[in-house]
C-alpha cells in the first residue's frame, strides 16, 4: 500500500485504497450500478460511481462529455494528466477557489462496468494532490462477481459473500452496522428463502454481559436453539442452530429454513460480531461461508510490527 494510502475499501466488487482519515459517508448496495462517497474531517474528497454497459464504451467520447459537463465558462480545464495511470483517462478542472477535482474514467471488460472517479485536491497543494490521485487510481481493482466471491470491507466489517450472493440492504449507524445478503439465480432474480445477515455491534463493554446464549435467545425468543461452543478469529465463539422459521407464512408453505448463527466478542474492536444465515435444511448455508474477519488487516499489521 502506498505511503499516502492507509485505508482499504472493498465494495460491490471494487477495491481501492485511500488516506487513513477518509470515511464512507454515502453508499449504495447495487452491484450493476451504484456509488460511494468518501469524506475527510472537513469536506467530500472522493466519489466513485459505476454502471453496467452492454458493450464497450468510447472512453474518449465519454471523457469529452464529462469535460463539457464540468467545464466553467470563466475557466478552462487543466491539461489531461491522468493518462499515465494505466487503464484510466481523465482531466483536472477547477471546483472552486480552494480546490480542483480530478475526473477519471475506466472501463472494466471483465465486469462490463464503467467506473467514474472524482478526487478533490486543494489547489495550493497541487503536486501532492496529483500524486494522491494517481496513487488512488493505481490501487483500484474490479474483482467483479459471477462465479467469484465478492469482498466487502467498510464500516469495520471485512467479509466475503459467496458466489451468487448479493448485498441487498444496509443499516449503518456509528455503533451498529448490518449488511443483508440474498441469493440470486443466474437470471438475476433472488430466491425467496436463503438469506444472510452480517452484523457488528460496537461499544460492547458498555452493554454486553458476556452471555452469548442469552443474547441470541433474547433476539429470537420464538426459536428453539441448540448451542455449540467453538472458536472464531482467535476468540471464544458460539454456534447457534434452530430448525424452523419464525415467519408463519414460510411454515404454512412448507418452506422451512435452518437458521444458523455464529457469534463472538472481539475485544480489540470492543464489538460483538454476528453472522446469521437462513437456508433450506437440505442445503444449509454455513455462517463460515462469509469469511467474516473481526480485526481489520491494518490493525493486525500494526500489532505484528
C-alpha positions in Angstrom: 0.0 0.0 0.0 1.3 3.5 -0.9 2.7 5.6 2.0 -0.1 8.1 1.1 -2.8 5.4 1.5 -3.6 3.6 4.7 -7.3 2.6 4.4 -8.6 -0.2 2.2 -12.2 -0.2 0.9 -13.9 -3.1 -0.8 -17.5 -2.6 -2.1 -19.6 -4.3 -4.8 -16.5 -5.9 -6.3 -14.4 -2.8 -6.3 -11.3 -2.5 -4.1 -9.2 0.6 -3.6 -7.1 2.5 -1.1 -7.5 5.9 0.5 -5.8 8.1 3.2 -6.5 6.8 6.7 -8.8 9.7 7.6 -11.2 9.3 4.7 -14.5 7.5 5.5 -17.5 6.3 3.5 -20.4 8.8 4.0 -22.8 7.5 1.4 -23.1 4.2 -0.4 -25.4 2.0 -2.4 -25.5 -1.8 -2.3 -26.1 -2.4 -6.0 -23.5 -4.3 -8.0 -24.6 -3.4 -11.6 -24.7 0.3 -10.8 -24.2 2.4 -7.8 -21.8 4.8 -6.0 -19.7 5.6 -2.9 -18.8 8.9 -1.4 -15.7 9.4 0.8 -15.2 12.4 3.1 -12.5 13.6 5.5 -13.0 15.7 8.6 -13.7 18.8 6.5 -15.3 18.0 3.2 -16.1 15.5 0.5 -12.9 14.1 -1.0 -13.9 11.4 -3.5 -16.9 10.0 -5.3 -16.9 6.6 -7.1 -19.7 5.8 -9.5 -20.1 2.7 -11.6 -22.7 1.5 -14.1 -23.0 -1.6 -16.3 -22.7 -1.2 -20.1 -24.0 -3.6 -22.7 -20.9 -3.0 -24.9 -17.5 -1.3 -24.5 -18.0 2.5 -24.4 -15.9 5.0 -26.3 -13.9 6.3 -23.3 -12.6 9.4 -25.2 -16.1 10.4 -26.2 -17.3 9.8 -22.6 -14.4 11.9 -21.4 -15.2 14.8 -23.6 -18.9 14.7 -22.5 -17.6 14.7 -18.9 -15.3 17.6 -19.6 -18.2 19.6 -21.1 -20.4 18.8 -18.2 -17.9 20.1 -15.6 -16.3 23.0 -17.5 -16.9 26.5 -16.3 -17.3 29.5 -18.6 -14.8 31.5 -16.5 -12.0 28.9 -16.5 -10.5 26.2 -18.7 -9.9 22.7 -17.6 -6.2 21.9 -17.0 -4.4 19.6 -19.4 -5.0 15.9 -19.1 -2.6 14.4 -16.5 -4.1 11.0 -15.7 -3.2 9.1 -18.8 -0.1 7.9 -17.1 -2.2 5.7 -14.9 -2.8 2.5 -16.9 -6.4 2.0 -18.0 -7.6 5.4 -16.9 -8.3 8.6 -18.8 -9.1 11.9 -17.2 -8.5 15.6 -16.5 -8.4 18.2 -13.8 -10.8 21.0 -13.5 -11.4 23.8 -11.1 -14.0 23.2 -8.4 -13.8 26.5 -6.5 -11.2 29.0 -5.3 -9.7 26.5 -2.9 -9.8 23.2 -4.8 -9.5 21.3 -8.0 -11.1 18.0 -9.0 -9.6 15.1 -10.9 -12.2 13.2 -13.0 -11.1 9.8 -14.3 -12.9 7.0 -16.3 -12.1 3.3 -16.6 -13.8 0.5 -18.5 -13.6 -3.0 -16.9 -14.1 -5.5 -19.7 -14.5 -8.5 -17.3 -17.4 -7.0 -15.4 -18.8 -4.7 -18.1 -18.7 -1.7 -15.8 -17.8 1.9 -16.5 -16.2 3.5 -13.4 -16.1 7.2 -12.8 -13.9 8.5 -10.0 -13.7 12.1 -8.9 -11.0 13.2 -6.4 -10.8 16.6 -4.7 -7.4 18.2 -4.1 -6.5 21.6 -2.6 -5.3 24.0 -5.2 -2.4 25.3 -3.2 -1.1 21.7 -2.8 -1.3 20.8 -6.5 1.7 18.5 -6.7 0.7 16.4 -3.6 -2.9 16.3 -4.8 -1.8 14.9 -8.2 0.4 12.3 -6.5 -2.5 11.3 -4.3 -5.0 11.0 -7.2 -2.6 8.8 -9.1 -1.9 6.6 -6.1 -5.6 6.1 -5.5 -6.3 5.2 -9.2 -3.4 2.8 -9.3 -4.9 1.0 -6.3 -8.2 0.3 -8.0 -9.3 -3.3 -8.7 -12.6 -4.5 -10.1 -12.9 -8.1 -8.9 -16.4 -8.5 -10.2 -18.8 -11.1 -9.2 -20.3 -14.0 -11.1 -18.6 -17.2 -10.1 -16.2 -15.4 -7.7 -16.8 -14.3 -4.1 -17.2 -10.5 -3.5 -15.0 -8.8 -0.9 -16.7 -6.2 1.4 -14.5 -4.1 3.6 -16.0 -0.9 5.2 -17.6 0.3 8.4 -15.4 -2.0 10.5 -16.6 -5.1 8.6 -14.4 -7.3 6.4 -16.1 -10.3 4.8 -16.7 -12.1 1.5 -20.1 -13.0 0.1 -20.1 -16.4 -1.7 -20.7 -16.6 -5.5 -24.3 -15.9 -6.3 -25.0 -13.8 -3.2 -25.6 -10.0 -3.4 -25.9 -7.3 -0.9 -29.5 -6.1 -0.9 -29.7 -3.7 2.1 -27.6 -2.0 4.7 -28.1 -0.3 8.0 -25.1 1.8 9.1 -25.0 3.6 12.4 -22.0 4.7 14.4 -22.0 1.5 16.6 -24.4 -0.8 14.7 -23.7 -1.9 11.2 -25.8 -4.5 9.4 -25.4 -6.0 5.9 -28.1 -8.1 4.4 -27.5 -10.6 1.6 -29.8 -12.6 -0.7 -29.1 -15.4 -3.1 -29.7 -14.7 -6.8 -30.2 -17.1 -9.6 -28.2 -16.8 -12.8 -31.1 -14.9 -14.4 -30.8 -12.1 -11.9 -33.8 -12.9 -9.7 -33.3 -13.6 -6.0 -34.6 -16.6 -4.2 -37.3 -16.0 -1.6 -35.8 -18.1 1.2 -32.0 -18.1 1.5 -30.6 -15.0 3.2 -27.7 -13.9 5.4 -27.0 -11.1 7.8 -23.6 -9.7 8.9 -23.7 -7.5 11.9 -21.2 -5.6 14.0 -22.4 -4.2 17.4 -19.9 -1.7 18.9 -19.2 -0.5 22.4 -19.9 -4.0 23.7 -18.2 -3.4 27.0 -21.0 -0.9 27.9 -23.9 -3.3 27.3 -22.9 -6.9 26.7 -22.6 -9.1 29.8 -20.7 -11.9 28.1 -23.6 -14.4 27.9 -23.9 -15.1 24.2 -26.6 -17.8 24.6 -28.9 -15.3 26.5 -28.2 -12.7 23.8 -29.2 -15.0 20.9 -32.3 -16.1 22.7 -33.4 -12.6 23.5 -33.2 -11.6 19.8 -35.4 -14.5 18.6 -37.4 -15.8 21.6 -39.7 -17.9 19.4 -37.0 -20.2 18.2 -35.7 -23.2 20.0 -31.9 -23.0 19.7 -29.2 -25.6 20.1 -25.8 -24.2 21.1 -22.3 -25.4 20.5 -19.1 -23.6 21.7 -16.4 -23.0 19.0 -13.5 -20.8 18.1 -13.5 -18.0 15.5 -10.8 -15.5 14.6 -8.9 -16.5 17.7 -11.9 -15.8 20.1 -14.3 -18.0 22.0 -17.4 -18.2 19.9 -20.8 -19.8 19.8 -22.7 -21.6 17.1 -26.5 -21.5 17.4 -28.8 -23.6 15.4 -32.6 -23.6 15.1 -34.9 -25.7 12.9 -37.9 -23.9 11.6 -38.7 -20.4 10.5 -40.1 -17.5 12.6 -42.3 -16.3 9.9 -45.5 -18.3 9.8 -46.1 -17.9 6.1 -43.0 -20.0 5.3 -44.1 -22.7 7.7 -47.6 -22.8 6.0 -46.0 -23.1 2.6 -43.7 -25.9 3.7 -40.6 -23.7 3.1 -38.9 -24.3 6.4 -35.4 -22.8 6.9 -32.5 -23.8 9.1 -31.3 -20.8 11.0 -27.6 -20.7 12.0 -25.8 -18.0 13.9 -22.1 -17.6 14.6 -21.4 -15.0 17.3 -18.3 -13.9 19.1 -16.9 -10.9 21.0 -13.8 -9.2 19.6 -12.2 -7.4 22.4 -9.7 -5.3 20.3 -12.6 -3.8 18.5 -14.9 -3.8 21.5 -17.6 -5.2 19.3 -19.9 -8.2 19.1 -20.0 -9.9 15.6 -22.8 -12.0 14.3 -23.2 -14.0 11.1 -26.8 -15.2 10.7 -28.0 -17.5 7.8 -31.3 -18.9 6.9 -31.5 -21.6 4.2 -33.2 -24.9 3.3 -32.5 -27.7 5.7 -31.2 -29.9 2.9 -28.7 -27.3 1.8 -27.8 -25.3 4.9 -25.7 -22.2 4.3 -22.9 -22.1 6.9 -22.0 -18.7 8.5 -18.3 -19.5 7.9 -19.1 -19.3 4.2 -19.0 -15.5 4.5 -15.5 -15.5 6.0 -16.1 -12.6 8.3 -13.0 -11.1 9.9 -13.4 -9.1 13.1 -10.0 -7.5 13.2 -9.1 -5.4 10.1 -5.9 -6.2 8.3 -4.4 -2.8 9.2 -4.9 -3.5 12.9 -3.3 -6.9 12.7 -0.4 -5.5 10.8 0.1 -2.8 13.4 0.1 -5.4 16.2 2.6 -7.6 14.4 5.0 -4.7 13.7 
